[in-house]
Amino acid sequence: MGRRAAKLDPSTATTEGERQLREIVKRSTYGSIARRLRADESTVRHYARGRRRPDHDMRERLRETYGIPTGAWDEGPTDPYTTDPSTTKRVV
């Protein structure tokens, strides 16, 4: 059975892709995510922790499977409460 990433806080992510993957990991397990992506569990863990970034093919699988835009791995994280990513103000 896969392990959950309880200690990974999405607000500390270094890229938007990492932040979105951390949100997914909160609701699932590394193992189930890895199976859906046809990847090793350790690879998914590295992506979620910011130790590695997915290559083009994996970015496509992440987009198709979880809706994470391929360019999100090259962008800084956005505040999930912000409706306009061009502003730093929190909109509630």
CORWO-V59372 format. One record per residue. N is the residue number from 1. OMEGA is omega as a letter, one per 40 degrees, with the letter a starting at -180 (none if undefined). BURIAL is + if it has 16 or more other C-alpha atoms within 10 Angstrom, else -. Layout:
n->[N/N]
omega->[OMEGA/OMEGA]
burial->[BURIAL/BURIAL]
//
This chain:
n->[1/2/3/4/5/6/7/8/9/10/11/12/13/14/15/16/17/18/19/20/21/22/23/24/25/26/27/28/29/30/31/32/33/34/35/36/37/38/39/40/41/42/43/44/45/46/47/48/49/50/51/52/53/54/55/56/57/58/59/60/61/62/63/64/65/66/67/68/69/70/71/72/73/74/75/76/77/78/79/80/81/82/83/84/85/86/87/88/89/90/91/92]
omega->[a/i/i/a/a/a/i/a/i/a/i/a/a/i/i/i/i/i/a/i/i/i/i/a/i/a/a/i/i/a/a/i/a/i/a/a/a/a/i/i/a/i/i/i/i/i/a/a/i/a/i/i/a/i/a/a/i/i/i/i/i/i/a/a/a/i/i/a/a/a/a/a/i/a/i/a/i/i/a/i/a/i/i/a/i/i/i/i/i/i/a/none]
burial->[-/-/-/-/+/-/-/+/-/+/-/-/+/+/+/+/+/+/+/+/+/+/+/+/+/+/-/-/+/+/+/-/+/+/-/-/+/-/-/-/+/-/+/+/+/-/+/+/+/+/-/-/+/+/-/-/-/-/+/+/+/+/+/-/-/-/-/+/-/+/-/+/+/-/-/-/+/+/+/-/-/-/-/-/-/-/-/-/-/-/-/-]
//
